Amino acid sequence: MLRERIVQTNAWNEIVEALELNTTGALLSESASDGIIWRAFVEGSIKSEKLRQKLHRHAFPDIAHLGKYSDSDLEYHLGGGLSNAIQISAKVEKHSHPLGSATNVLDFGCGTSRILRYLVEFLPGAQYYGSEVFVECVKWGKQAFPEVTYLYQGNFPPLAVKDASFEVIFAYSIFTHFEEQLHLKWLSELHRILQPEGLLILTIHGEPILRRCREEDAVRRPMCMEERNYEEICHQFMSEGYVFYSCYNPGQLAEGGLDSRVFGITFISKEYMKKHWTNQFEILEHDEGAVSNWQDYVVLKKA
């Protein structure tokens, strides 16, 4: 679908110019790899206004204003959003709920709508919803993505929607941050608003990233583990299955609408999920390390 957009808009020359490729647009149209296509939608569209107008039908977010508690790199929002949209749509398709033919789909904790951007543009069959705690992202989303219905999401449940409202819900890098009791409350709330047999797709920090924290400084820093006792965290993970610690700047989180008492870093084990989640959900898939060996995808079906 990405390649089709390029063909439809005849953007090959703009891609060559933006990415400074040693070829011509005509030759690129015959040989462009998936990597070049991805770069065109991300790196090339950031560099070139002409390419951006051809490939993207929605505005880019003002990260300085909207990225209060997330990565301030626009490439993360565009590139990460594209990668996640591809991954999530593939998971949904695999489990027989293709997004293009779904009814109502919720992006729980949508942020700058970085994933919704691509779903709306390339899988437009569903009615998409986005919920978000940072009210400025909700305001911006309503303006930038009129096809999406936005919901304000407080730090604590409930969401202002009826029971069984959604066929598919996805929550990328949300349950990687909740305090334990809050995560259970939100899990129950998502169960309430999910249709029977509906899918919930979320990501967690599991064993792969915990192992990496032992040796890799580049991982320990963003996981806020540099001044923590790794062995104690490992012991808690193995014995209890759930680890949460508050580590972010409370003032910065508050600017983004988040409560630092219940929002930090979270690790969840497979055993914990089997014990505490299966009373409400069937675990269809646990794809460990699926996101750069950093986060796991978990696919759940409402029991």
C-alpha positions in Angstrom: 0.0 0.0 0.0 2.9 2.4 0.7 4.4 1.6 -2.7 1.0 2.2 -4.3 0.8 5.7 -2.8 4.1 6.5 -4.3 3.0 5.2 -7.7 -0.4 7.1 -7.5 1.3 10.4 -6.7 4.3 9.8 -9.0 6.7 10.7 -6.2 9.8 8.9 -7.4 11.7 12.0 -8.4 11.0 13.6 -5.1 12.2 10.5 -3.3 15.5 10.6 -5.2 15.9 14.3 -4.4 15.0 14.0 -0.7 17.1 10.9 0.0 20.0 12.1 -2.2 20.0 8.8 -4.1 22.4 8.2 -7.0 19.8 7.2 -9.5 16.8 8.5 -11.4 13.1 8.4 -10.5 12.4 6.1 -13.5 15.1 3.6 -12.4 14.0 3.8 -8.7 10.4 3.0 -9.7 11.7 -0.4 -11.0 14.1 -1.3 -8.2 13.0 0.4 -4.9 13.4 -1.8 -1.9 11.1 -1.9 1.1 13.8 0.0 3.0 13.7 2.8 0.5 9.9 3.0 0.6 10.1 3.2 4.4 12.7 5.9 4.3 10.6 7.9 1.8 7.6 8.0 4.2 9.8 8.9 7.2 13.2 10.5 6.6 12.4 11.8 3.1 9.0 13.3 4.2 10.7 15.1 7.1 13.3 16.6 4.8 11.1 17.5 1.8 7.8 19.4 2.0 7.1 18.4 -1.6 7.4 14.7 -0.8 5.5 15.1 2.4 2.5 16.6 0.5 2.5 13.7 -1.9 2.8 10.8 0.6 1.0 12.1 3.7 -2.6 13.3 3.8 -2.5 14.5 7.4 -0.4 17.1 9.2 2.8 16.2 11.1 2.6 16.8 14.9 4.4 19.6 16.6 6.6 17.4 18.8 8.0 20.3 20.9 4.4 20.9 22.0 2.8 17.5 22.0 5.7 15.2 23.0 5.6 16.2 26.6 6.3 12.7 28.0 7.4 10.8 24.9 10.3 10.8 22.5 10.8 14.3 21.1 12.2 12.9 17.8 9.8 13.4 14.9 11.4 10.4 13.1 10.4 8.2 16.1 6.8 9.3 15.7 6.7 8.8 12.0 9.0 5.7 11.7 7.9 4.0 14.9 4.3 4.7 14.1 4.7 3.1 10.6 6.5 0.0 12.0 3.9 -0.4 14.8 1.0 0.0 12.4 2.4 -2.7 10.2 3.0 -5.0 13.2 -0.4 -4.5 14.7 -2.4 -4.8 11.5 -0.5 -8.1 10.8 -1.4 -9.4 14.3 -5.0 -8.5 13.8 -5.1 -10.2 10.4 -3.4 -13.3 11.8 -6.2 -13.7 14.3 -9.0 -13.2 11.9 -10.1 -9.7 12.7 -8.7 -7.7 9.7 -8.7 -4.0 10.5 -10.0 -3.1 7.0 -13.2 -4.9 7.7 -13.5 -4.3 11.5 -16.2 -2.1 12.9 -14.9 0.0 15.8 -11.1 0.0 16.6 -9.6 1.8 19.6 -6.0 3.0 20.0 -5.8 3.1 23.8 -3.2 5.8 24.7 -2.8 7.1 21.2 -0.4 9.9 21.9 0.3 11.9 18.8 -1.8 9.5 16.7 1.4 8.1 15.2 -0.1 4.7 14.6 -3.5 5.9 13.7 -2.0 8.0 11.0 -1.2 5.0 8.9 -4.3 3.0 9.8 -6.6 5.8 8.7 -4.7 6.4 5.5 -4.1 2.8 4.4 -6.8 0.7 6.2 -9.7 3.1 6.2 -12.6 0.6 6.5 -13.0 0.7 10.2 -14.2 3.5 12.5 -11.1 4.4 14.5 -11.1 5.8 18.0 -8.2 7.2 20.0 -8.0 7.7 23.8 -5.3 9.8 25.4 -4.5 11.3 28.8 -2.8 14.4 27.4 -5.6 16.8 26.5 -3.4 18.7 24.0 -3.0 15.5 21.9 -6.7 15.0 21.9 -7.3 18.6 20.7 -4.7 18.3 18.0 -5.9 14.8 16.9 -9.5 16.1 16.5 -8.1 18.8 14.2 -5.6 16.7 12.3 -7.6 13.5 11.9 -11.3 14.3 11.5 -11.9 10.6 10.6 -11.0 9.5 14.1 -13.2 9.9 17.2 -11.2 11.0 20.2 -11.8 10.2 23.9 -10.2 11.9 26.9 -8.6 9.2 29.0 -7.9 9.9 32.7 -5.2 8.3 34.7 -7.8 5.9 36.1 -10.8 4.1 34.6 -13.5 4.3 33.3 -13.6 5.5 29.7 -16.8 7.2 28.7 -18.0 4.5 26.3 -20.6 1.7 26.4 -20.0 -1.9 27.1 -18.8 -4.0 24.1 -18.1 -1.0 22.0 -14.9 -2.2 20.2 -14.0 -5.2 18.0 -10.3 -4.5 18.3 -8.3 -2.5 20.9 -4.6 -2.0 20.8 -2.3 -0.4 23.4 1.3 0.1 22.3 3.8 0.9 25.1 1.1 1.6 27.7 1.1 -1.5 29.9 4.8 -1.1 30.0 4.3 1.7 32.5 1.4 1.0 34.8 1.5 0.3 38.5 0.2 -3.1 39.2 -3.3 -2.4 40.7 -3.9 0.3 38.0 -2.9 -2.1 35.2 -5.4 -4.6 36.5 -8.1 -2.0 36.6 -7.4 -0.9 33.1 -7.3 -4.5 31.9 -10.8 -5.0 33.3 -12.0 -1.8 31.8 -10.7 -2.8 28.3 -12.4 -6.2 28.8 -15.7 -4.3 29.6 -15.6 -2.2 26.4 -14.4 -5.0 24.1 -16.9 -7.0 22.1 -17.3 -10.8 22.8 -14.5 -12.6 20.9 -12.8 -9.2 20.4 -9.0 -8.8 20.3 -6.8 -6.8 22.6 -3.3 -6.3 21.4 -0.8 -4.8 23.8 3.0 -4.6 24.4 4.8 -5.3 27.6 8.4 -5.3 29.0 9.2 -9.0 29.5 12.2 -11.2 30.0 14.1 -10.2 26.8 14.5 -6.6 27.8 15.2 -7.5 31.5 18.1 -9.7 30.3 19.5 -6.9 28.2 19.5 -4.6 31.2 22.1 -6.8 32.9 24.8 -6.0 30.3 23.8 -3.1 28.1 24.3 0.4 29.3 22.3 1.7 26.3 19.4 -0.2 27.6 19.8 0.4 31.4 19.7 4.1 31.0 16.3 4.5 29.2 14.9 1.7 31.5 15.9 3.9 34.5 17.9 1.1 36.0 21.4 2.6 36.4 21.1 3.3 40.1 18.9 0.3 40.9 19.8 -3.2 42.2 19.4 -5.4 39.1 19.5 -8.6 41.1 16.7 -7.4 43.4 14.6 -6.5 40.3 15.3 -9.9 38.7 14.4 -11.7 41.9 11.1 -9.8 42.2 10.3 -10.5 38.5 11.0 -14.3 38.9 9.2 -14.6 42.3 6.2 -12.2 41.8 6.1 -11.8 38.1 5.4 -8.0 38.3 7.9 -5.2 38.8 7.0 -1.5 38.9 9.1 1.5 39.9 8.5 5.2 39.5 11.4 6.9 37.9 10.3 9.8 35.7 10.2 13.5 36.5 6.9 14.2 38.2 6.6 17.7 36.9 7.3 16.6 33.3 4.7 13.8 33.5 2.1 16.2 35.0 2.6 18.5 32.0 1.5 15.5 29.9 -1.4 14.7 32.1 0.2 11.7 33.9 0.4 10.8 37.5 3.9 9.8 38.5 2.7 7.6 41.4 1.2 5.1 38.9 3.2 5.7 35.8 6.8 4.4 35.6 8.6 1.3 34.3 6.9 -2.1 34.4 8.0 -5.7 33.7 5.5 -8.5 33.4 6.3 -12.2 33.2 4.5 -14.9 31.2 3.6 -16.7 34.4 2.0 -13.6 35.9 -0.2 -13.2 32.7 -1.3 -16.8 32.9 -2.2 -16.4 36.5 -3.9 -13.0 36.5 -5.1 -12.3 33.0 -6.7 -15.6 31.9 -9.8 -15.1 34.1 -10.9 -12.4 31.5 -8.9 -13.2 28.4 -7.5 -16.1 26.4 -3.9 -15.5 25.5 -3.7 -16.2 21.8 -0.1 -15.2 21.2 3.0 -13.9 23.2 5.6 -12.7 20.7 8.6 -12.2 23.0 11.1 -9.4 22.0 9.1 -8.6 18.8 9.8 -4.9 19.0 13.6 -4.6 18.6 14.1 -7.2 21.4 12.7 -4.4 23.7 9.0 -5.1 24.0 6.8 -8.2 23.6 3.5 -8.3 21.7 0.6 -10.0 23.5 -2.6 -10.9 21.7 -5.6 -11.5 23.9 -9.2 -12.6 23.1 -12.1 -11.6 25.3 -13.1 -14.8 27.2 
